[in-house]
Amino acid sequence: MDPVLKKLGWNAFFGESFREYVVGHEPGRISSVNRNGCKVYTKNSEVSARVSGRLRQDGHIPAVGDWAAISEDNTGTCTIHAILPRKNKISRKDAGRATGEQVIVTNVDIAFIMTSLNRDLNMRRLERYLAIVRQSGVDPVIVLNKSDICSDVDARINDVLAIAPDVPVYAISATGNVGMGSLSPYLQDGKTVVLLGSSGVGKSTLINALDGVERQKVGEIREDDSRGRHITTVRELILLKMGGVIIDNPGIRELQLWDASDGLLTTFLDVEELAAKCKFSDCQHETEPGCMIKKAIAEGTLPEVRFESYRKLQRELLAVERKKNPDLQRAEKKKWKKIGIMAKEIQNRKKRGM
């Protein structure tokens, strides 16, 4: 196995899929995607490559992290002819009202879910990220940056562990080079880490600190809301000098669930376990007797905000499923049409004094 390809994450899984392309092609890993094509790491260098017309016609859109079969013609033009099967992918629902999947990254081993130890620290946002990452089969690691500006780091770590007791949590300062050694075990040759987080949490600063050079632009913190300025605009796969691959992401403003039912269950396992103990199997956790959710909230063992976050994400996922499934969509419309008819009947009865 070529040592450069191995460092990029090439293994037997991709090698098996590449067999049919061995003649006339070489493997490469997509490092960035733009309107005109892609940047691709090969065993020799990083090259620009266009996507073949046939691949576009088939709707196979490359994503950062993909392994591809590419060729180079006599003029030096590189072309992507095939996208190899993905080991995994992290996706979200397309931003806006349209229902479609947007693949963020593929073929990832670890996700650094990154936030700042300032006003950006939001447990409900962390729960959302955890659900999406876990759905993909990627191992989450929570990185709390800017520990140098936090007065009680241990308390904030405990807050995070309360919602994610089985997830590694590290407090660091990328600018002050504090706690950086704790991340080293995840950054090994052949391993791919993706950085996820909102704008200004220090993702680009972290990459600069890890690589020892100012390769990513960074912004300053705004004094009015403790948020960083949005600098990274292109998703990019970077081959680190210290080993491994890291994928930098633009700050994600809108992270809607796409297909995260299993991820949601794992993220809210405490809620799921309580619901399973309710007296009624179809308990709505409202006024039913024997509701263990309501009991836990009353006793203070389950924060109400966590339960409401769980329900919100459940509703969001159900709404996406309805849009994806025409039968569910029709059933939903039929239900609300029936409710509308009943409401009119009640209103008419009131007018007639009945």
Legacy VTK file of the C-alpha trace (Angstrom):
# vtk DataFile Version 3.0
C-alpha trace
ASCII
DATASET POLYDATA
POINTS 354 float
0.000 0.000 0.000
1.308 3.436 -0.953
2.372 5.282 2.254
0.835 8.615 1.143
-2.523 7.003 0.359
-2.400 5.150 3.690
-1.778 8.434 5.493
-4.831 9.862 3.702
-6.999 7.032 5.019
-6.820 4.471 2.206
-7.505 0.915 3.379
-8.743 -2.491 2.235
-12.371 -1.289 2.127
-11.610 1.289 -0.540
-9.049 -0.954 -2.253
-11.711 -3.609 -2.854
-14.057 -1.049 -4.439
-11.276 0.340 -6.631
-10.505 -2.968 -8.343
-12.755 -2.303 -11.337
-11.004 1.035 -11.964
-7.394 -0.135 -11.668
-6.763 0.039 -15.422
-6.449 3.646 -16.553
-7.267 5.264 -13.204
-5.667 6.123 -9.894
-7.258 6.713 -6.487
-7.553 10.170 -5.023
-9.324 11.769 -2.074
-11.530 14.837 -2.506
-10.108 17.723 -0.466
-12.496 20.497 -1.541
-15.442 21.017 -3.873
-16.370 24.098 -5.893
-18.565 24.995 -8.875
-15.870 24.212 -11.400
-14.702 20.892 -9.957
-12.690 19.554 -7.051
-9.276 19.525 -5.468
-8.014 15.963 -5.029
-5.126 14.472 -3.060
-3.299 11.713 -4.940
-0.179 9.767 -3.991
1.913 12.394 -5.777
0.284 15.762 -5.075
-2.930 17.732 -4.735
-4.498 18.350 -8.151
-7.510 20.094 -9.635
-10.004 17.776 -11.287
-13.267 18.137 -13.144
-16.255 15.834 -12.640
-17.067 13.722 -15.699
-20.300 14.443 -17.543
-21.538 10.921 -16.953
-20.991 11.216 -13.202
-22.898 14.515 -13.134
-25.697 13.014 -15.209
-26.035 10.115 -12.771
-26.364 12.608 -9.910
-23.212 11.450 -8.129
-22.052 14.664 -6.480
-18.600 14.424 -4.838
-18.271 15.461 -1.200
-15.197 16.339 0.831
-13.707 13.099 2.134
-14.809 10.962 -0.805
-12.379 8.576 -2.479
-12.539 8.749 -6.256
-11.194 7.086 -9.409
-9.464 9.740 -11.507
-7.504 9.896 -14.751
-5.159 12.400 -16.381
-5.104 13.018 -20.142
-2.224 14.148 -22.379
-2.936 17.817 -21.613
-2.634 17.253 -17.873
-6.374 17.603 -17.240
-7.611 15.373 -14.430
-11.116 13.913 -14.451
-13.139 12.211 -11.726
-14.876 9.179 -13.224
-16.308 7.451 -10.155
-16.958 7.984 -6.447
-16.078 4.903 -4.415
-18.621 3.546 -1.885
-18.557 5.550 1.349
-17.673 4.090 4.729
-20.022 6.648 6.303
-21.324 10.171 5.832
-22.457 13.072 7.989
-25.535 14.728 6.503
-28.063 17.406 7.298
-31.326 18.542 5.770
-30.873 21.219 3.126
-31.202 24.684 4.606
-34.533 26.358 3.887
-37.923 24.810 3.118
-36.748 22.293 0.496
-36.507 18.691 1.596
-33.227 17.217 0.492
-30.047 15.784 1.913
-26.831 17.744 2.047
-23.789 15.555 2.633
-21.343 17.523 4.770
-18.388 15.089 4.811
-17.708 11.406 4.185
-15.384 8.638 5.374
-14.742 10.097 8.823
-13.414 8.371 11.962
-13.763 11.090 14.623
-15.878 14.238 14.910
-14.542 17.061 17.072
-17.729 18.859 18.135
-16.237 22.195 19.028
-17.664 25.048 21.066
-16.319 27.944 23.082
-16.272 28.329 26.848
-18.121 31.626 26.583
-21.685 32.545 25.676
-21.488 30.198 22.668
-21.670 27.151 24.977
-25.165 25.791 24.318
-26.244 22.348 25.554
-29.194 22.141 23.184
-26.913 22.742 20.196
-24.514 20.085 21.467
-27.394 17.580 21.680
-28.260 18.296 18.042
-24.661 17.788 16.896
-24.374 14.573 18.916
-27.531 13.122 17.345
-26.270 13.798 13.818
-22.740 12.529 14.466
-23.879 9.357 16.218
-26.309 8.569 13.400
-23.358 8.444 11.010
-21.474 5.908 13.126
-18.680 8.421 13.764
-17.182 8.679 17.264
-17.892 12.102 18.829
-15.384 14.059 20.901
-16.433 17.351 22.498
-13.763 20.065 22.446
-14.349 23.095 24.683
-12.089 25.846 23.366
-10.997 29.148 24.958
-10.502 27.727 28.434
-8.335 30.777 29.154
-11.414 33.043 29.266
-13.549 30.748 31.443
-13.654 31.281 35.222
-14.905 27.766 36.078
-13.817 25.209 33.485
-14.593 22.172 35.653
-18.200 23.288 36.133
-18.693 23.680 32.381
-17.174 20.237 31.749
-19.613 18.763 34.261
-22.505 20.524 32.485
-21.493 18.854 29.225
-20.975 15.442 30.844
-24.508 15.667 32.230
-25.902 15.431 28.675
-23.113 13.256 27.225
-21.669 11.056 29.991
-20.121 8.579 27.559
-18.388 11.140 25.307
-14.776 12.316 25.805
-14.714 16.017 26.749
-11.579 18.166 26.605
-11.063 21.805 27.596
-8.350 23.531 25.579
-7.049 26.914 24.549
-5.896 26.779 20.934
-4.347 30.253 21.153
-2.588 29.513 24.440
-1.559 25.963 23.487
-3.278 24.599 26.596
-4.593 21.027 26.639
-3.658 20.398 23.005
-1.855 17.157 23.860
-5.177 15.549 24.778
-6.204 15.651 21.110
-3.038 14.012 19.750
-4.242 10.381 20.139
-7.048 11.096 17.658
-4.736 12.592 15.032
-2.931 9.580 13.627
-1.928 8.566 10.095
-4.858 6.959 8.338
-7.443 8.607 10.603
-9.813 11.390 9.566
-11.171 13.985 11.988
-13.890 16.478 11.073
-14.380 19.753 12.935
-17.999 20.728 13.582
-19.201 23.868 15.288
-20.634 27.324 14.837
-18.705 30.336 13.585
-15.983 31.709 15.782
-15.452 28.762 18.123
-11.825 28.494 17.000
-11.813 25.679 14.434
-9.321 27.427 12.146
-7.211 28.505 15.113
-7.065 24.887 16.264
-5.857 23.711 12.845
-3.157 26.393 12.802
-2.007 25.300 16.257
-1.960 21.629 15.295
-0.098 22.206 12.040
2.307 24.800 13.400
1.624 27.266 10.551
-0.913 30.006 9.856
-2.662 28.154 7.025
-6.258 29.025 8.003
-7.559 32.594 8.362
-8.930 33.429 11.787
-11.222 36.192 13.031
-11.403 38.173 16.230
-14.136 37.863 18.848
-16.932 40.459 18.738
-17.290 42.184 22.087
-21.095 42.526 21.877
-21.940 38.813 21.793
-18.671 36.910 22.425
-18.988 35.316 18.969
-16.175 34.958 16.492
-16.246 36.378 12.995
-17.100 33.967 10.183
-13.837 33.339 8.299
-13.777 29.811 6.829
-15.997 29.723 3.733
-14.884 26.472 2.073
-15.004 22.956 3.478
-11.454 21.624 3.204
-9.607 18.379 3.910
-6.111 19.043 5.250
-3.236 16.605 5.550
-1.574 17.397 8.878
2.198 17.307 9.341
1.788 15.660 12.754
-0.245 12.841 11.210
-3.786 12.205 10.136
-6.318 14.168 8.183
-8.544 16.952 9.499
-11.523 18.531 7.739
-12.253 22.187 8.451
-15.848 23.357 8.065
-17.473 26.746 7.683
-19.508 27.661 10.756
-22.844 25.863 10.484
-25.688 28.346 11.018
-28.508 25.872 10.425
-28.088 22.204 11.305
-31.382 20.443 10.700
-31.783 16.708 11.174
-32.019 14.567 8.063
-31.959 10.906 9.084
-31.011 10.692 12.734
-33.538 8.449 14.494
-30.894 6.096 15.909
-28.598 9.005 16.733
-31.416 10.724 18.594
-32.134 7.578 20.598
-28.475 7.207 21.608
-28.083 10.895 22.483
-31.181 10.838 24.702
-30.795 7.338 26.107
-31.720 8.564 29.591
-35.040 9.909 28.290
-35.722 6.762 26.265
-35.092 4.535 29.292
-37.501 6.559 31.422
-40.182 6.492 28.696
-39.898 2.708 28.514
-40.899 2.516 32.205
-44.082 4.568 31.804
-47.313 2.822 32.825
-48.768 3.129 29.323
-46.746 2.167 26.253
-48.311 5.027 24.262
-47.743 7.605 27.013
-47.536 11.153 25.636
-45.859 12.399 28.845
-48.548 15.015 29.389
-51.212 14.129 32.013
-51.166 10.324 31.945
-50.863 8.539 35.315
-47.704 6.557 35.888
-45.580 8.763 33.590
-41.954 8.310 34.572
-40.851 11.322 32.522
-43.095 13.686 34.485
-42.004 12.059 37.736
-38.296 12.490 36.903
-38.843 16.148 35.990
-40.737 16.757 39.242
-37.988 15.070 41.252
-35.272 17.047 39.475
-33.480 14.011 38.024
-34.382 14.977 34.437
-34.072 18.673 33.478
-37.244 19.819 31.741
-35.199 21.728 29.137
-33.493 18.486 28.127
-36.825 16.718 27.687
-38.180 19.641 25.644
-35.039 19.521 23.483
-35.682 15.816 22.898
-39.287 16.469 21.874
-38.288 19.343 19.600
-35.761 17.191 17.747
-38.307 14.365 17.521
-40.864 16.719 15.914
-38.245 18.035 13.521
-37.255 14.535 12.452
-40.898 13.493 12.034
-41.559 16.542 9.838
-38.658 15.566 7.582
-39.874 11.961 7.401
-43.336 13.140 6.368
-41.880 15.230 3.558
-39.723 12.336 2.386
-42.622 9.856 2.541
-45.678 10.755 0.377
-47.912 8.325 2.314
-47.092 9.981 5.639
-47.581 13.390 4.059
-51.040 12.445 2.747
-52.001 10.975 6.120
-50.942 14.183 7.859
-52.968 16.330 5.447
-55.990 14.041 5.904
-55.696 14.302 9.696
-55.606 18.108 9.671
-58.437 18.270 7.134
-60.563 16.161 9.489
-59.615 18.379 12.427
-60.602 21.435 10.373
-64.023 19.955 9.548
-64.649 19.096 13.201
-63.680 22.624 14.260
-66.146 24.129 11.768
-68.921 21.836 13.000
-68.306 22.882 16.613
-68.311 26.545 15.576
-71.595 26.138 13.659
-73.211 24.397 16.646
-72.227 27.323 18.893
-73.790 29.776 16.458
-77.055 27.777 16.462
-76.988 27.718 20.255
-76.640 23.982 20.447
LINES 1 355
354 0 1 2 3 4 5 6 7 8 9 10 11 12 13 14 15 16 17 18 19 20 21 22 23 24 25 26 27 28 29 30 31 32 33 34 35 36 37 38 39 40 41 42 43 44 45 46 47 48 49 50 51 52 53 54 55 56 57 58 59 60 61 62 63 64 65 66 67 68 69 70 71 72 73 74 75 76 77 78 79 80 81 82 83 84 85 86 87 88 89 90 91 92 93 94 95 96 97 98 99 100 101 102 103 104 105 106 107 108 109 110 111 112 113 114 115 116 117 118 119 120 121 122 123 124 125 126 127 128 129 130 131 132 133 134 135 136 137 138 139 140 141 142 143 144 145 146 147 148 149 150 151 152 153 154 155 156 157 158 159 160 161 162 163 164 165 166 167 168 169 170 171 172 173 174 175 176 177 178 179 180 181 182 183 184 185 186 187 188 189 190 191 192 193 194 195 196 197 198 199 200 201 202 203 204 205 206 207 208 209 210 211 212 213 214 215 216 217 218 219 220 221 222 223 224 225 226 227 228 229 230 231 232 233 234 235 236 237 238 239 240 241 242 243 244 245 246 247 248 249 250 251 252 253 254 255 256 257 258 259 260 261 262 263 264 265 266 267 268 269 270 271 272 273 274 275 276 277 278 279 280 281 282 283 284 285 286 287 288 289 290 291 292 293 294 295 296 297 298 299 300 301 302 303 304 305 306 307 308 309 310 311 312 313 314 315 316 317 318 319 320 321 322 323 324 325 326 327 328 329 330 331 332 333 334 335 336 337 338 339 340 341 342 343 344 345 346 347 348 349 350 351 352 353
